[in-house]
Amino acid sequence: MKLFARRIKTLPPTEAWEAHHCNELVLVDVRERPEWRTGVVTGALRIPLHELSRRIGELPREKTVAFLCRSGHRSLLAARHARRGGIDVVSISGGMLAWSDAGLPTSTPTATEDSRPRHHHRSAR
């Protein structure tokens, strides 16, 4: 019996950006929709933390998934949840605050991107 779960690996924003840019991992932003207006990482999936349980099937199983939030707390929660589902995960340390401090690129979603519902496919169980 394990008394302590193994820790979630964290990556600094610069390493996460390089790996994302090289298509070595998938970024998932778990902030809430209104937070996206402050900037998003281009190419990141956007799945608010409260939707993760029902949208877990959207996460790839063939690559590492790196979770990102505002400061790093919610991304750890998301990573723990996804890891229980058998997904290889990391959490981006410091979240979007550290991402911005590192001068890494972000974009602002359009009003349409910000408000449209996400369509997803249910995985067969």
N, C-alpha and C positions, 0 to 999 in steps of 0.2 A: 504494500500500500504506500502510495506517495503522500508524504506529509505536505510537500510544497510543490506546486505546479512549476514546470520550468518557465523561466521568464520569457517574455516576448522580446525578440530581438528588435533593437531600434536602429534606425539609420539617420545620419545627419541629412538635412535637406539637400546639400550639394551632391552627396552620393546617390540619394534617391533620384534627383533630377538626371544625373548622368546615366543611371541604370534605366530610367524611364525613356530617356532620349535614345538609348541603344536598344530599346525594345526588350530589355531583360526583366522588367517587372511591370505590373499594372498598378497605376495609382488610383485610389478610390477616396474621394472627398466625402467624409461623413458628416459635414456640417449641415445645418438646416438651410433650406432654400433662401431665406432672406440674407444669410451670411454670404452667399455666393456673390452678391452685388459688390462686395469689397474686393473681389478678384478670385479667379479660379485658375487652376493649372490646366493649360490647353492639353486636351487628350485624356484628362482624368475622368473616370466614371464618377458620377455624382449620385450617391445613395445616402440620404440622411440616415443617421444611426437608428432612429426609430423605425425605419423601413427595412433595415438590414435582414431581419429574420425572414421576412416574406420574399425578399429579393436575393437571397443567398445564392440561388441558382444562376444569377447573372455573373457571378465571379468565376474567373477561369481557374481551372485546376492544373493546367500545364505550366503555369508561371507563378512566381511569387507575387503576392498581392501586398502592396504597401498602402496602409491607411493614413489619412491626413485629416486633421481637424483644425481648430483655431490655435490651440496651445499644446496639444499632445495627449490630453486625458481621454477624450472620446475615441481617439484612434486606437488607444490601448484596449479599450473596452470592445471595440469592433474587431480588433485583431484576435482577442481571446475568443470571441464568439465564432469567428470564421475558422480559427484553428480547431475548435471542437468539431467543426464540419469537415475536417480533413484537408483544409487549404493551407498551403505554405504562406506564412504571413510575416510582415514586419510592420512596425509603427514608425512614422517619421517624427523624430524628436523635435519638440518645440512647435510643431504644427505650422500653420500659415504665418504665424508671427515670426518664427525663425526663418521660414522660406523667404518672406519679404525682407527681413534683416540681411539675409545672404545675397539680396539683389537678384534672386532667381526670377525668371519670367512668369508673368500672370496675364490673364486677359479678363475682360469684363463681359459676362454673358449678356446677350440681348434680352429684352423684355420677354420675347417669345420663348427663348431657352429657359429663362428663369421661372416662367409660370406654367409651361406646358407639362401635362402629366407624362411620366416616363412609361413607355410600353415595355413589357417584359414577357418573356416566355417562361412558362412553368416547366420545370424539369419533371420528367416522368419518374414516379416513385414506385 
